[in-house]
């Protein structure tokens, strides 16, 4: 392959205690937690808003905060939900604690909380590289309208979802299975009779909220005409009359590969129109539906996951094994979508699971933490923790831990676990049986 060599001087535009890469559910919570812990914190985000899969991907609801009648994921994540409810931007589906929300109001509350905490935001900035001094990261490199820029920091949190910073840094990754879970492009329809949709309120524990009646319509359509692969379908409101988010498209893709991601975006956007036609013609609630918007980006369930100090297994997770360094919980079912068929494995938990701190760090990388779905887990555990409420809990823990490391300049593996857990439980995290 032909190549070119490019050499340029990159200005170092700022120095921080902590830099968080990625402003999705894990990242903006991590940045708030780090800043509230007294650390000078920056947050890098490729879009012009926060929220990631919630706002750019239109993934709804925010699931799951409660289990077996108890709040399992609390603290800053739940404070965010309360503030969202306070501006009529969210509704808690009790008792399970799934959250129906307005994507636009999600953006404004996330932004407000980050700025109020003193976080420096770098929007429209794409992570393109990093620099190391020995084992430690010293700088990240970003691209934006100002050109190529570098930012220095003492500690870094990778909340990119795809482990981009960790991958660039040389962190070993988990082996990839035969196929990754499929990508899905969420779309919003207007003109829907939402009151006629039986699975619009995601409230009951132990229920897979796919609409079996619509699924049967799709299966029948597939007998007489070629239709794309589909999942669910699942749908959720956005607190606006007649507006509904649909999660049903799917295709296999490694969304960490640019060529596959591009092909996937094009294919799924076509599929949206195919499904809209089927819904309008066959499902009364959608008879007058119209396409309001497709998500800014296709939703990603699985790409890279780091190989951390500990890899959380499905067995540990499903059996709710407790850990002395547990820093958050998981309540969502193990949810594995097939890439080549319309099938899904959905295994509900008996008890809320525990996630250890060691899954957020990798041996030999003393100033890097990973928060979000790229944390160290096998396929089964990851297939539960990848959802929004769970990764918010990981972000909260990573932000607090990084801030604890700053005063003494210690390795992230040397953080005082007792103190970390004390702060997290003080915020409202549930770390006990």
C-alpha positions as CSV (number, residue, x, y, z in Angstrom):
1,X,0.0,0.0,0.0
2,X,1.3,3.4,-0.9
3,X,1.9,5.7,2.1
4,X,3.0,9.2,2.8
5,X,5.0,10.6,5.7
6,X,3.6,13.7,7.5
7,X,5.7,15.6,10.0
8,X,4.2,18.7,11.8
9,X,4.6,20.6,15.0
10,X,1.5,20.2,17.2
11,X,0.8,23.0,19.7
12,X,0.1,21.9,23.3
13,X,-2.9,24.2,24.0
14,X,-3.7,23.2,27.7
15,X,-2.6,21.2,30.7
16,X,-5.1,19.4,33.0
17,X,-5.1,17.1,35.9
18,X,-7.6,14.8,34.1
19,X,-8.7,14.5,30.5
20,X,-11.8,12.5,29.7
21,X,-12.2,11.3,26.0
22,X,-15.8,10.9,25.0
23,X,-18.9,12.8,26.3
24,X,-21.4,9.9,26.3
25,X,-23.2,8.6,29.4
26,X,-20.0,7.3,31.0
27,X,-17.8,10.2,29.9
28,X,-19.8,13.3,31.0
29,X,-20.5,11.6,34.4
30,X,-16.8,10.8,34.7
31,X,-15.9,14.4,34.0
32,X,-18.4,15.8,36.5
33,X,-17.1,13.4,39.2
34,X,-13.5,14.2,38.5
35,X,-14.1,18.0,38.6
36,X,-16.2,17.7,41.8
37,X,-13.3,15.8,43.3
38,X,-11.1,18.9,42.9
39,X,-9.3,18.0,39.7
40,X,-8.9,20.4,36.8
41,X,-10.8,18.4,34.2
42,X,-11.3,18.6,30.4
43,X,-13.8,16.6,28.3
44,X,-13.3,15.9,24.6
45,X,-16.3,15.2,22.5
46,X,-16.5,14.7,18.7
47,X,-20.1,16.1,18.4
48,X,-21.3,19.6,19.5
49,X,-23.3,18.1,22.4
50,X,-23.0,15.6,25.2
51,X,-24.9,12.3,25.6
52,X,-23.4,9.9,23.1
53,X,-25.6,7.0,22.4
54,X,-28.5,8.7,24.2
55,X,-28.5,11.9,22.1
56,X,-26.4,11.1,19.0
57,X,-27.7,7.5,18.8
58,X,-31.2,8.2,20.1
59,X,-31.0,5.0,22.3
60,X,-33.9,4.9,24.7
61,X,-34.9,4.3,27.4
62,X,-32.0,5.0,29.9
63,X,-31.9,1.6,31.5
64,X,-31.8,0.3,34.3
65,X,-31.5,2.2,37.7
66,X,-33.6,0.0,40.1
67,X,-33.8,-3.7,40.8
68,X,-35.8,-5.8,43.2
69,X,-37.4,-2.7,44.6
70,X,-34.1,-0.9,45.4
71,X,-32.1,1.9,43.7
72,X,-28.9,0.3,42.4
73,X,-27.2,3.0,40.5
74,X,-27.3,6.3,42.4
75,X,-25.2,9.4,43.0
76,X,-24.3,11.7,40.1
77,X,-26.2,9.5,37.5
78,X,-29.4,9.8,39.5
79,X,-28.9,13.5,40.2
80,X,-28.7,13.9,36.4
81,X,-32.1,12.1,36.1
82,X,-33.7,14.2,38.9
83,X,-32.6,17.4,37.2
84,X,-33.9,16.1,33.9
85,X,-37.2,15.3,35.5
86,X,-37.2,18.8,37.0
87,X,-37.4,20.4,33.6
88,X,-40.0,17.9,32.3
89,X,-37.3,16.2,30.3
90,X,-37.7,12.7,31.7
91,X,-40.1,10.3,33.3
92,X,-39.2,7.4,35.6
93,X,-40.9,4.2,34.7
94,X,-41.5,2.8,38.2
95,X,-40.6,0.5,39.8
96,X,-37.8,-0.6,37.4
97,X,-36.3,2.8,36.9
98,X,-36.1,2.9,33.2
99,X,-36.1,6.5,32.0
100,X,-38.1,7.9,29.1
101,X,-36.5,11.1,28.1
102,X,-36.3,14.1,25.7
103,X,-33.0,13.9,23.8
104,X,-32.7,17.7,23.6
105,X,-33.3,18.2,27.3
106,X,-30.8,15.4,28.0
107,X,-28.2,17.5,26.1
108,X,-28.9,20.7,28.1
109,X,-28.8,19.1,31.5
110,X,-25.6,17.2,30.8
111,X,-24.0,20.4,29.5
112,X,-25.2,22.4,32.5
113,X,-23.9,19.9,35.0
114,X,-20.5,19.6,33.4
115,X,-20.0,23.4,33.1
116,X,-21.3,24.0,36.7
117,X,-18.7,21.5,37.9
118,X,-15.9,23.5,36.2
119,X,-15.3,21.0,33.3
120,X,-13.6,22.5,30.2
121,X,-15.5,21.3,27.2
122,X,-13.8,20.7,23.8
123,X,-16.7,20.0,21.3
124,X,-16.3,19.1,17.6
125,X,-12.9,17.6,18.5
126,X,-11.9,14.1,17.3
127,X,-9.3,12.1,19.2
128,X,-6.6,11.2,16.6
129,X,-3.5,10.2,18.7
130,X,-1.6,10.3,21.9
131,X,1.9,10.6,23.3
132,X,3.5,8.4,26.0
133,X,6.5,9.0,28.3
134,X,7.6,5.6,29.4
135,X,4.4,3.7,30.4
136,X,2.4,6.8,31.1
137,X,0.3,8.8,28.7
138,X,1.4,12.5,28.6
139,X,-0.8,14.0,25.9
140,X,-3.7,13.3,23.6
141,X,-3.9,14.7,20.1
142,X,-7.2,16.1,18.7
143,X,-8.4,17.4,15.4
144,X,-10.9,20.3,15.1
145,X,-11.4,23.5,13.1
146,X,-8.3,25.0,14.8
147,X,-6.2,22.2,13.3
148,X,-4.2,19.6,15.1
149,X,-3.9,20.3,18.8
150,X,-2.4,18.5,21.8
151,X,-3.6,18.5,25.4
152,X,-1.4,17.4,28.4
153,X,-2.8,15.7,31.5
154,X,-1.7,13.7,34.5
155,X,-4.5,11.2,34.1
156,X,-6.8,10.1,31.3
157,X,-10.2,8.4,31.2
158,X,-11.2,6.6,28.0
159,X,-15.0,6.8,27.5
160,X,-15.0,6.6,23.8
161,X,-17.0,3.4,23.8
162,X,-14.6,1.8,21.3
163,X,-11.6,2.0,23.6
164,X,-10.0,4.4,21.1
165,X,-7.5,6.0,23.5
166,X,-6.6,2.6,25.1
167,X,-6.1,1.1,21.7
168,X,-3.9,3.9,20.6
169,X,-1.9,3.6,23.8
170,X,-1.2,-0.1,23.3
171,X,-3.6,-1.6,25.9
172,X,-4.2,-5.3,25.1
173,X,-7.8,-6.0,24.0
174,X,-10.1,-8.9,24.6
175,X,-10.3,-11.5,21.8
176,X,-13.1,-10.9,19.4
177,X,-15.6,-13.6,19.0
178,X,-16.8,-15.0,15.7
179,X,-19.1,-12.1,15.2
180,X,-19.8,-8.8,17.0
181,X,-23.3,-7.9,18.0
182,X,-25.1,-6.0,15.3
183,X,-25.4,-2.2,14.9
184,X,-28.8,-0.5,14.8
185,X,-29.9,2.8,13.5
186,X,-32.6,4.3,15.7
187,X,-35.2,6.5,14.0
188,X,-37.9,8.8,15.3
189,X,-41.4,8.8,13.9
190,X,-44.1,11.4,14.3
191,X,-47.8,11.0,13.8
192,X,-48.0,7.8,15.8
193,X,-50.9,6.7,18.0
194,X,-48.6,6.1,21.0
195,X,-51.5,5.3,23.3
196,X,-52.2,2.2,21.1
197,X,-48.7,0.8,21.6
198,X,-48.7,-1.7,24.5
199,X,-45.0,-1.7,25.2
200,X,-44.4,2.0,25.3
201,X,-43.8,2.1,29.1
202,X,-40.7,0.1,30.1
203,X,-41.7,-0.4,33.8
204,X,-41.9,-4.1,34.7
205,X,-38.9,-6.2,35.8
206,X,-38.3,-9.4,33.9
207,X,-40.0,-8.3,30.7
208,X,-38.5,-8.0,27.3
209,X,-40.2,-5.0,25.9
210,X,-40.3,-6.1,22.2
211,X,-43.7,-5.9,20.5
212,X,-44.5,-9.4,19.4
213,X,-47.5,-8.3,17.4
214,X,-45.4,-6.1,15.2
215,X,-42.7,-8.8,15.1
216,X,-45.3,-11.1,13.6
217,X,-46.2,-8.5,11.0
218,X,-42.6,-8.3,10.0
219,X,-42.2,-12.1,9.9
220,X,-45.3,-12.4,7.7
221,X,-44.0,-9.7,5.4
222,X,-40.8,-11.6,5.1
223,X,-42.6,-14.6,3.6
224,X,-43.7,-12.7,0.5
225,X,-41.0,-10.1,0.0
226,X,-37.3,-9.6,0.9
227,X,-37.0,-7.5,4.0
228,X,-33.9,-6.5,6.0
229,X,-32.8,-8.2,9.2
230,X,-34.6,-6.7,12.2
231,X,-34.6,-6.9,16.0
232,X,-37.4,-6.5,18.5
233,X,-38.9,-4.3,17.6
234,X,-38.6,-2.0,20.6
235,X,-40.0,1.5,20.9
236,X,-40.0,4.3,23.4
237,X,-41.6,7.7,23.8
238,X,-39.7,11.0,23.9
239,X,-42.3,12.9,26.0
240,X,-43.8,14.6,23.0
241,X,-47.2,13.7,21.6
242,X,-47.2,11.3,18.7
243,X,-43.4,11.0,18.7
244,X,-41.8,7.5,19.1
245,X,-38.3,6.1,18.8
246,X,-38.0,2.8,17.0
247,X,-35.2,0.3,17.5
248,X,-35.5,-2.4,14.9
249,X,-32.8,-2.1,12.2
250,X,-29.8,-4.3,12.5
251,X,-26.8,-5.5,10.5
252,X,-23.4,-7.0,11.3
253,X,-20.5,-4.5,11.3
254,X,-17.3,-3.8,13.1
255,X,-18.1,-0.1,13.8
256,X,-14.5,0.5,14.8
257,X,-13.6,0.1,11.1
258,X,-14.4,3.2,9.1
259,X,-15.3,1.4,5.9
260,X,-17.7,-1.0,7.5
261,X,-19.2,1.9,9.6
262,X,-19.8,3.9,6.4
263,X,-21.4,1.0,4.6
264,X,-23.6,0.3,7.6
265,X,-24.9,3.9,7.9
266,X,-25.9,3.8,4.2
267,X,-27.6,0.4,4.4
268,X,-29.5,1.0,7.6
269,X,-30.7,4.4,6.4
270,X,-32.3,2.6,3.5
271,X,-33.8,0.0,5.8
272,X,-35.5,2.7,7.9
273,X,-37.7,3.6,4.9
274,X,-38.4,0.0,4.2
275,X,-39.6,-0.6,7.7
276,X,-41.6,2.7,7.8
277,X,-43.6,1.5,4.7
278,X,-44.4,-1.9,6.4
279,X,-45.5,-0.2,9.6
280,X,-47.7,2.3,7.9
281,X,-49.4,-0.4,5.8
282,X,-49.8,-3.1,8.5
283,X,-49.9,-1.6,12.0
284,X,-52.8,0.8,12.8
285,X,-50.9,2.8,15.3
286,X,-48.4,3.8,12.6
287,X,-51.0,4.5,9.8
288,X,-50.2,8.2,9.8
289,X,-46.6,8.0,10.8
290,X,-43.8,10.0,9.2
291,X,-40.1,9.9,9.5
292,X,-39.0,12.8,11.8
293,X,-35.3,12.0,12.1
294,X,-32.8,9.2,12.0
295,X,-30.1,9.2,14.7
296,X,-26.9,11.2,14.0
297,X,-25.0,8.0,14.2
298,X,-25.8,4.3,14.2
299,X,-26.0,2.7,17.6
300,X,-23.1,0.4,18.5
301,X,-23.5,-2.6,20.9
302,X,-20.0,-4.1,20.7
303,X,-16.5,-3.3,19.4
304,X,-13.3,-3.3,21.4
305,X,-13.0,-4.2,25.1
306,X,-9.8,-3.9,27.1
307,X,-8.0,-6.7,28.8
308,X,-7.9,-5.3,32.3
309,X,-6.4,-6.3,35.6
310,X,-9.6,-8.3,36.0
311,X,-12.0,-9.5,33.3
312,X,-15.6,-9.7,34.5
313,X,-17.1,-13.0,33.4
314,X,-20.7,-13.8,32.6
315,X,-20.7,-16.4,35.4
316,X,-19.5,-13.8,38.0
317,X,-22.0,-11.3,36.7
318,X,-25.1,-13.4,36.5
319,X,-24.5,-14.9,40.0
320,X,-24.0,-11.4,41.4
321,X,-20.6,-12.2,42.8
322,X,-19.5,-9.4,45.2
323,X,-16.0,-8.0,45.0
324,X,-13.9,-6.1,47.7
325,X,-13.3,-3.5,45.1
326,X,-16.9,-3.3,43.7
327,X,-17.6,0.2,42.5
328,X,-20.9,0.0,40.7
329,X,-23.8,-2.3,39.8
330,X,-25.5,-3.7,36.8
331,X,-29.3,-4.4,36.5
332,X,-29.9,-4.9,32.8
333,X,-30.4,-8.4,31.4
334,X,-27.6,-10.1,29.5
335,X,-28.8,-9.0,26.1
336,X,-27.0,-10.6,23.1
337,X,-28.3,-9.8,19.7
338,X,-27.6,-12.1,16.7
339,X,-25.9,-10.4,13.8
340,X,-27.0,-12.8,11.1
341,X,-30.5,-13.5,12.2
342,X,-33.5,-11.8,13.9
343,X,-32.8,-13.6,17.2
344,X,-31.8,-12.4,20.6
345,X,-30.6,-14.0,23.8
346,X,-32.1,-12.2,26.8
347,X,-31.2,-13.5,30.3
348,X,-32.7,-11.7,33.3
349,X,-30.7,-11.3,36.5
350,X,-31.8,-12.7,39.9
351,X,-30.0,-10.0,41.7
352,X,-28.2,-6.8,40.6
353,X,-24.6,-7.6,39.7
354,X,-21.3,-6.1,41.0
355,X,-18.5,-4.5,38.9
356,X,-15.0,-4.4,40.3
357,X,-12.6,-1.4,39.9
358,X,-10.0,-3.7,38.5
359,X,-12.0,-3.9,35.3
360,X,-11.4,-0.2,34.6
361,X,-7.6,-0.4,34.6
362,X,-4.9,-2.4,32.7
363,X,-1.6,-3.6,34.0
364,X,1.3,-1.4,32.8
365,X,-0.8,1.7,32.2
366,X,-0.5,3.7,35.4
367,X,-2.5,6.8,34.5
368,X,-5.3,5.5,32.3
369,X,-8.8,4.4,33.3
370,X,-11.5,3.0,31.0
371,X,-15.2,3.8,31.6
372,X,-18.1,2.6,29.4
373,X,-18.8,-0.5,27.4
374,X,-15.1,-1.0,26.5
375,X,-14.3,-1.9,30.2
376,X,-12.7,-5.3,30.8
377,X,-15.5,-8.0,30.5
378,X,-16.3,-11.0,28.5
379,X,-19.1,-11.1,25.9
380,X,-21.9,-12.0,28.4
381,X,-21.1,-9.5,31.1
382,X,-20.5,-6.7,28.6
383,X,-23.8,-7.5,27.0
384,X,-25.5,-6.3,30.2
385,X,-23.2,-3.5,31.4
386,X,-23.1,-1.7,28.0
387,X,-26.4,0.1,28.7
388,X,-26.6,3.7,29.8
389,X,-27.3,3.6,33.6
390,X,-24.6,1.0,34.1
391,X,-21.9,2.9,32.2
392,X,-22.9,6.0,34.1
393,X,-22.0,4.1,37.2
394,X,-18.6,3.2,35.7
395,X,-18.0,6.8,34.7
396,X,-18.8,8.0,38.2
397,X,-16.3,5.5,39.7
398,X,-13.5,6.3,37.1
399,X,-13.9,10.1,37.7
400,X,-13.7,9.8,41.5
401,X,-10.8,7.4,41.3
402,X,-8.8,9.6,39.0
403,X,-9.4,12.6,41.2
404,X,-8.1,10.6,44.2
405,X,-4.9,9.9,42.4
406,X,-4.1,13.5,41.5
407,X,-2.8,14.8,44.8
408,X,-0.2,12.1,45.3
409,X,0.5,11.4,41.7
410,X,-0.1,7.7,42.3
411,X,-0.7,4.8,39.9
412,X,-4.4,4.2,39.2
413,X,-3.8,0.7,40.5
414,X,-2.8,2.1,43.9
415,X,-5.9,4.0,44.6
416,X,-7.3,3.6,48.1
417,X,-10.3,1.3,47.4
418,X,-11.8,1.9,50.8
419,X,-11.8,5.7,50.3
420,X,-13.1,5.3,46.7
421,X,-16.0,3.2,47.9
422,X,-16.7,5.6,50.8
423,X,-17.0,8.5,48.4
424,X,-19.1,6.6,46.0
425,X,-21.5,5.4,48.7
426,X,-21.6,9.0,50.0
427,X,-22.8,10.1,46.6
428,X,-25.5,7.5,46.6
429,X,-24.0,4.5,44.8
430,X,-25.4,1.1,46.1
431,X,-22.4,-1.1,46.7
432,X,-23.9,-3.5,49.2
433,X,-26.0,-6.7,49.0
